[in-house]
């Protein structure tokens, strides 16, 4: 019974003229990064036993946050996630592909590891 009385006591807000027209904001469906690049710190021509630190960049900007990383074939290298950036120690000679995903951005780097 009290609610109808309270509703009657409230009058509509007066238009003070201070409100600006709402702007239409265009939000992209998804940010696109072509290509996302796997950058690394280590020997550019790695050999078995070499260590790389690696990370993902998009248009030259470091992508920060949790990353999903893998190498194919899985025997090509040993990945350690404990450092501030992931690290891989190359374990097997041959061609390998290093995959990194940070957020929605994915990149890969094909690497030839020498014996």
mmCIF file of the C-alpha atoms, coordinates in Angstrom:
data_MODEL
# 
_entry.id   MODEL 
# 
loop_
_atom_site.group_PDB 
_atom_site.id 
_atom_site.type_symbol 
_atom_site.label_atom_id 
_atom_site.label_alt_id 
_atom_site.label_comp_id 
_atom_site.label_asym_id 
_atom_site.label_entity_id 
_atom_site.label_seq_id 
_atom_site.pdbx_PDB_ins_code 
_atom_site.Cartn_x 
_atom_site.Cartn_y 
_atom_site.Cartn_z 
_atom_site.occupancy 
_atom_site.B_iso_or_equiv 
_atom_site.pdbx_formal_charge 
_atom_site.auth_seq_id 
_atom_site.auth_comp_id 
_atom_site.auth_asym_id 
_atom_site.auth_atom_id 
_atom_site.pdbx_PDB_model_num 
ATOM 1   C CA . UNK A 1 1   ? 0.000  0.000   0.000   1.00 0.00 ? 1   UNK A CA 1 
ATOM 2   C CA . UNK A 1 2   ? 2.906  2.332   0.605   1.00 0.00 ? 2   UNK A CA 1 
ATOM 3   C CA . UNK A 1 3   ? 4.381  1.732   -2.866  1.00 0.00 ? 3   UNK A CA 1 
ATOM 4   C CA . UNK A 1 4   ? 1.591  3.463   -4.834  1.00 0.00 ? 4   UNK A CA 1 
ATOM 5   C CA . UNK A 1 5   ? 1.946  6.541   -2.636  1.00 0.00 ? 5   UNK A CA 1 
ATOM 6   C CA . UNK A 1 6   ? 5.708  6.651   -3.160  1.00 0.00 ? 6   UNK A CA 1 
ATOM 7   C CA . UNK A 1 7   ? 5.280  6.256   -6.924  1.00 0.00 ? 7   UNK A CA 1 
ATOM 8   C CA . UNK A 1 8   ? 2.840  9.188   -7.006  1.00 0.00 ? 8   UNK A CA 1 
ATOM 9   C CA . UNK A 1 9   ? 5.280  11.350  -5.051  1.00 0.00 ? 9   UNK A CA 1 
ATOM 10  C CA . UNK A 1 10  ? 8.031  10.842  -7.631  1.00 0.00 ? 10  UNK A CA 1 
ATOM 11  C CA . UNK A 1 11  ? 7.753  13.163  -10.584 1.00 0.00 ? 11  UNK A CA 1 
ATOM 12  C CA . UNK A 1 12  ? 9.519  12.601  -13.894 1.00 0.00 ? 12  UNK A CA 1 
ATOM 13  C CA . UNK A 1 13  ? 13.021 14.065  -14.123 1.00 0.00 ? 13  UNK A CA 1 
ATOM 14  C CA . UNK A 1 14  ? 13.055 17.543  -15.583 1.00 0.00 ? 14  UNK A CA 1 
ATOM 15  C CA . UNK A 1 15  ? 15.029 18.135  -18.787 1.00 0.00 ? 15  UNK A CA 1 
ATOM 16  C CA . UNK A 1 16  ? 17.800 20.541  -17.822 1.00 0.00 ? 16  UNK A CA 1 
ATOM 17  C CA . UNK A 1 17  ? 19.268 20.782  -21.308 1.00 0.00 ? 17  UNK A CA 1 
ATOM 18  C CA . UNK A 1 18  ? 22.640 19.544  -20.031 1.00 0.00 ? 18  UNK A CA 1 
ATOM 19  C CA . UNK A 1 19  ? 22.344 16.180  -21.743 1.00 0.00 ? 19  UNK A CA 1 
ATOM 20  C CA . UNK A 1 20  ? 24.251 15.731  -24.966 1.00 0.00 ? 20  UNK A CA 1 
ATOM 21  C CA . UNK A 1 21  ? 22.912 13.636  -27.792 1.00 0.00 ? 21  UNK A CA 1 
ATOM 22  C CA . UNK A 1 22  ? 24.173 10.084  -27.630 1.00 0.00 ? 22  UNK A CA 1 
ATOM 23  C CA . UNK A 1 23  ? 26.931 9.378   -30.138 1.00 0.00 ? 23  UNK A CA 1 
ATOM 24  C CA . UNK A 1 24  ? 26.831 6.202   -32.162 1.00 0.00 ? 24  UNK A CA 1 
ATOM 25  C CA . UNK A 1 25  ? 29.921 4.200   -31.329 1.00 0.00 ? 25  UNK A CA 1 
ATOM 26  C CA . UNK A 1 26  ? 31.152 1.651   -33.830 1.00 0.00 ? 26  UNK A CA 1 
ATOM 27  C CA . UNK A 1 27  ? 32.786 -1.304  -32.127 1.00 0.00 ? 27  UNK A CA 1 
ATOM 28  C CA . UNK A 1 28  ? 34.661 -3.723  -34.406 1.00 0.00 ? 28  UNK A CA 1 
ATOM 29  C CA . UNK A 1 29  ? 33.505 -7.336  -34.327 1.00 0.00 ? 29  UNK A CA 1 
ATOM 30  C CA . UNK A 1 30  ? 37.022 -8.484  -33.489 1.00 0.00 ? 30  UNK A CA 1 
ATOM 31  C CA . UNK A 1 31  ? 40.435 -6.919  -33.499 1.00 0.00 ? 31  UNK A CA 1 
ATOM 32  C CA . UNK A 1 32  ? 42.438 -8.319  -36.376 1.00 0.00 ? 32  UNK A CA 1 
ATOM 33  C CA . UNK A 1 33  ? 46.155 -8.849  -36.304 1.00 0.00 ? 33  UNK A CA 1 
ATOM 34  C CA . UNK A 1 34  ? 47.622 -10.154 -39.512 1.00 0.00 ? 34  UNK A CA 1 
ATOM 35  C CA . UNK A 1 35  ? 50.036 -11.582 -38.912 1.00 0.00 ? 35  UNK A CA 1 
ATOM 36  C CA . UNK A 1 36  ? 50.633 -12.113 -35.202 1.00 0.00 ? 36  UNK A CA 1 
ATOM 37  C CA . UNK A 1 37  ? 54.373 -12.770 -34.908 1.00 0.00 ? 37  UNK A CA 1 
ATOM 38  C CA . UNK A 1 38  ? 56.245 -15.112 -32.597 1.00 0.00 ? 38  UNK A CA 1 
ATOM 39  C CA . UNK A 1 39  ? 59.356 -13.156 -31.539 1.00 0.00 ? 39  UNK A CA 1 
ATOM 40  C CA . UNK A 1 40  ? 62.266 -14.797 -29.730 1.00 0.00 ? 40  UNK A CA 1 
ATOM 41  C CA . UNK A 1 41  ? 65.512 -14.173 -27.919 1.00 0.00 ? 41  UNK A CA 1 
ATOM 42  C CA . UNK A 1 42  ? 68.137 -16.741 -28.820 1.00 0.00 ? 42  UNK A CA 1 
ATOM 43  C CA . UNK A 1 43  ? 70.292 -18.003 -31.653 1.00 0.00 ? 43  UNK A CA 1 
ATOM 44  C CA . UNK A 1 44  ? 68.566 -17.209 -34.988 1.00 0.00 ? 44  UNK A CA 1 
ATOM 45  C CA . UNK A 1 45  ? 69.835 -20.558 -36.321 1.00 0.00 ? 45  UNK A CA 1 
ATOM 46  C CA . UNK A 1 46  ? 69.214 -22.801 -33.314 1.00 0.00 ? 46  UNK A CA 1 
ATOM 47  C CA . UNK A 1 47  ? 71.056 -26.014 -32.635 1.00 0.00 ? 47  UNK A CA 1 
ATOM 48  C CA . UNK A 1 48  ? 70.037 -28.901 -30.394 1.00 0.00 ? 48  UNK A CA 1 
ATOM 49  C CA . UNK A 1 49  ? 70.513 -27.705 -26.798 1.00 0.00 ? 49  UNK A CA 1 
ATOM 50  C CA . UNK A 1 50  ? 69.933 -23.995 -27.564 1.00 0.00 ? 50  UNK A CA 1 
ATOM 51  C CA . UNK A 1 51  ? 67.452 -22.082 -25.401 1.00 0.00 ? 51  UNK A CA 1 
ATOM 52  C CA . UNK A 1 52  ? 64.937 -19.519 -26.691 1.00 0.00 ? 52  UNK A CA 1 
ATOM 53  C CA . UNK A 1 53  ? 62.679 -17.162 -24.772 1.00 0.00 ? 53  UNK A CA 1 
ATOM 54  C CA . UNK A 1 54  ? 59.672 -16.332 -26.934 1.00 0.00 ? 54  UNK A CA 1 
ATOM 55  C CA . UNK A 1 55  ? 56.538 -14.163 -26.986 1.00 0.00 ? 55  UNK A CA 1 
ATOM 56  C CA . UNK A 1 56  ? 53.768 -12.985 -29.304 1.00 0.00 ? 56  UNK A CA 1 
ATOM 57  C CA . UNK A 1 57  ? 53.467 -9.535  -30.887 1.00 0.00 ? 57  UNK A CA 1 
ATOM 58  C CA . UNK A 1 58  ? 50.617 -7.992  -32.842 1.00 0.00 ? 58  UNK A CA 1 
ATOM 59  C CA . UNK A 1 59  ? 51.453 -5.083  -35.131 1.00 0.00 ? 59  UNK A CA 1 
ATOM 60  C CA . UNK A 1 60  ? 54.700 -4.733  -33.173 1.00 0.00 ? 60  UNK A CA 1 
ATOM 61  C CA . UNK A 1 61  ? 52.949 -4.607  -29.772 1.00 0.00 ? 61  UNK A CA 1 
ATOM 62  C CA . UNK A 1 62  ? 53.814 -7.204  -27.140 1.00 0.00 ? 62  UNK A CA 1 
ATOM 63  C CA . UNK A 1 63  ? 50.772 -9.301  -26.218 1.00 0.00 ? 63  UNK A CA 1 
ATOM 64  C CA . UNK A 1 64  ? 50.681 -9.781  -22.465 1.00 0.00 ? 64  UNK A CA 1 
ATOM 65  C CA . UNK A 1 65  ? 48.756 -12.265 -20.397 1.00 0.00 ? 65  UNK A CA 1 
ATOM 66  C CA . UNK A 1 66  ? 48.442 -15.984 -20.132 1.00 0.00 ? 66  UNK A CA 1 
ATOM 67  C CA . UNK A 1 67  ? 49.696 -17.779 -23.215 1.00 0.00 ? 67  UNK A CA 1 
ATOM 68  C CA . UNK A 1 68  ? 49.048 -21.215 -24.635 1.00 0.00 ? 68  UNK A CA 1 
ATOM 69  C CA . UNK A 1 69  ? 52.257 -22.546 -26.184 1.00 0.00 ? 69  UNK A CA 1 
ATOM 70  C CA . UNK A 1 70  ? 53.210 -25.742 -27.972 1.00 0.00 ? 70  UNK A CA 1 
ATOM 71  C CA . UNK A 1 71  ? 55.708 -27.148 -30.439 1.00 0.00 ? 71  UNK A CA 1 
ATOM 72  C CA . UNK A 1 72  ? 55.144 -29.688 -33.166 1.00 0.00 ? 72  UNK A CA 1 
ATOM 73  C CA . UNK A 1 73  ? 56.490 -32.306 -33.252 1.00 0.00 ? 73  UNK A CA 1 
ATOM 74  C CA . UNK A 1 74  ? 56.300 -32.453 -29.457 1.00 0.00 ? 74  UNK A CA 1 
ATOM 75  C CA . UNK A 1 75  ? 59.765 -34.063 -29.286 1.00 0.00 ? 75  UNK A CA 1 
ATOM 76  C CA . UNK A 1 76  ? 61.387 -31.051 -30.992 1.00 0.00 ? 76  UNK A CA 1 
ATOM 77  C CA . UNK A 1 77  ? 61.738 -29.059 -27.806 1.00 0.00 ? 77  UNK A CA 1 
ATOM 78  C CA . UNK A 1 78  ? 61.095 -28.867 -24.086 1.00 0.00 ? 78  UNK A CA 1 
ATOM 79  C CA . UNK A 1 79  ? 58.876 -25.894 -23.150 1.00 0.00 ? 79  UNK A CA 1 
ATOM 80  C CA . UNK A 1 80  ? 59.119 -24.303 -19.702 1.00 0.00 ? 80  UNK A CA 1 
ATOM 81  C CA . UNK A 1 81  ? 56.306 -21.922 -18.701 1.00 0.00 ? 81  UNK A CA 1 
ATOM 82  C CA . UNK A 1 82  ? 57.715 -20.868 -15.329 1.00 0.00 ? 82  UNK A CA 1 
ATOM 83  C CA . UNK A 1 83  ? 59.720 -17.852 -16.524 1.00 0.00 ? 83  UNK A CA 1 
ATOM 84  C CA . UNK A 1 84  ? 58.251 -14.395 -17.184 1.00 0.00 ? 84  UNK A CA 1 
ATOM 85  C CA . UNK A 1 85  ? 58.216 -15.457 -20.839 1.00 0.00 ? 85  UNK A CA 1 
ATOM 86  C CA . UNK A 1 86  ? 57.976 -19.057 -22.009 1.00 0.00 ? 86  UNK A CA 1 
ATOM 87  C CA . UNK A 1 87  ? 61.242 -20.773 -22.884 1.00 0.00 ? 87  UNK A CA 1 
ATOM 88  C CA . UNK A 1 88  ? 62.042 -23.693 -25.142 1.00 0.00 ? 88  UNK A CA 1 
ATOM 89  C CA . UNK A 1 89  ? 65.175 -25.824 -25.197 1.00 0.00 ? 89  UNK A CA 1 
ATOM 90  C CA . UNK A 1 90  ? 65.538 -27.387 -28.625 1.00 0.00 ? 90  UNK A CA 1 
ATOM 91  C CA . UNK A 1 91  ? 65.865 -31.165 -28.202 1.00 0.00 ? 91  UNK A CA 1 
ATOM 92  C CA . UNK A 1 92  ? 65.741 -32.610 -31.719 1.00 0.00 ? 92  UNK A CA 1 
ATOM 93  C CA . UNK A 1 93  ? 67.233 -31.640 -35.090 1.00 0.00 ? 93  UNK A CA 1 
ATOM 94  C CA . UNK A 1 94  ? 64.858 -30.981 -37.979 1.00 0.00 ? 94  UNK A CA 1 
ATOM 95  C CA . UNK A 1 95  ? 61.951 -28.721 -38.800 1.00 0.00 ? 95  UNK A CA 1 
ATOM 96  C CA . UNK A 1 96  ? 59.526 -27.736 -36.028 1.00 0.00 ? 96  UNK A CA 1 
ATOM 97  C CA . UNK A 1 97  ? 56.656 -25.289 -35.625 1.00 0.00 ? 97  UNK A CA 1 
ATOM 98  C CA . UNK A 1 98  ? 56.347 -23.187 -32.481 1.00 0.00 ? 98  UNK A CA 1 
ATOM 99  C CA . UNK A 1 99  ? 52.750 -22.118 -31.709 1.00 0.00 ? 99  UNK A CA 1 
ATOM 100 C CA . UNK A 1 100 ? 51.762 -19.280 -29.358 1.00 0.00 ? 100 UNK A CA 1 
ATOM 101 C CA . UNK A 1 101 ? 48.311 -17.973 -28.457 1.00 0.00 ? 101 UNK A CA 1 
ATOM 102 C CA . UNK A 1 102 ? 47.861 -14.967 -26.179 1.00 0.00 ? 102 UNK A CA 1 
ATOM 103 C CA . UNK A 1 103 ? 44.254 -13.919 -25.761 1.00 0.00 ? 103 UNK A CA 1 
ATOM 104 C CA . UNK A 1 104 ? 42.552 -14.178 -29.136 1.00 0.00 ? 104 UNK A CA 1 
ATOM 105 C CA . UNK A 1 105 ? 45.775 -13.704 -31.105 1.00 0.00 ? 105 UNK A CA 1 
ATOM 106 C CA . UNK A 1 106 ? 47.613 -16.730 -32.513 1.00 0.00 ? 106 UNK A CA 1 
ATOM 107 C CA . UNK A 1 107 ? 51.005 -16.945 -34.145 1.00 0.00 ? 107 UNK A CA 1 
ATOM 108 C CA . UNK A 1 108 ? 53.433 -19.572 -35.286 1.00 0.00 ? 108 UNK A CA 1 
ATOM 109 C CA . UNK A 1 109 ? 57.074 -19.760 -36.288 1.00 0.00 ? 109 UNK A CA 1 
ATOM 110 C CA . UNK A 1 110 ? 58.640 -22.512 -38.379 1.00 0.00 ? 110 UNK A CA 1 
ATOM 111 C CA . UNK A 1 111 ? 62.121 -23.308 -37.113 1.00 0.00 ? 111 UNK A CA 1 
ATOM 112 C CA . UNK A 1 112 ? 64.885 -25.483 -38.516 1.00 0.00 ? 112 UNK A CA 1 
ATOM 113 C CA . UNK A 1 113 ? 67.033 -26.884 -35.708 1.00 0.00 ? 113 UNK A CA 1 
ATOM 114 C CA . UNK A 1 114 ? 70.558 -28.043 -36.570 1.00 0.00 ? 114 UNK A CA 1 
ATOM 115 C CA . UNK A 1 115 ? 72.178 -31.045 -34.845 1.00 0.00 ? 115 UNK A CA 1 
# 
